[in-house]
Amino acid sequence: MGELLASGRTLLYFYPRAHTPHCTRQACNLRDHAKELVPWEVRIVGVSGDSPERLASFLRRHGLPFLLLSDRGGAAARAFGLPVFLGLVKRVSFLIEDGVIVWRDLHPRVGEQAQDLLRMLEARRRFPAPPADDSQREGERENPDPSAGPWPTAG
């Protein structure tokens, strides 16, 4: 999976089980809005603990135009810090750009996953993150006092 996520923009979504109501609704929402994601160059990849046969059936039955991966032992889910219980993974989505997680949806709305992703992509386009400053690592600042903030102070 590393090669798949190393370049480009990928929505990697983990879901509990194919052919169940919520998972079907989520997959069909992504299918129905897949064309809207094309200009954003988002590749969609779903991951569950289902067998490859069950995933193939799910793809065919619902005409899903994206890749579904079988994570039978839960190794991929655990690599992303997700709990696996009785072969089922928590529903969580990640947007990965060139191998870096840039967004996490810890509680995706199954019927609006694509719309939420599109809103986030538009917000990132309109308000891009500042360029990384190599002199400070993430989470570090010159003044660790949160009240000092990067905003002007009165006085």
Secondary structure, 3 states (H helix, E strand, C coil): CHHHHHCCEEEEEECCCCCCHHHHHHHHHHHHCHHHHHHHCEEEEEEECCCHHHHHHHHHHHCCCCEEEECCCCHHHHHCCCCEECCEECCEEEEEECCEEEEEECCCCCCCHHHHHHHHHHHHHHCCCCCCCCCCCCCCCCCCCHHHCCCCCCC
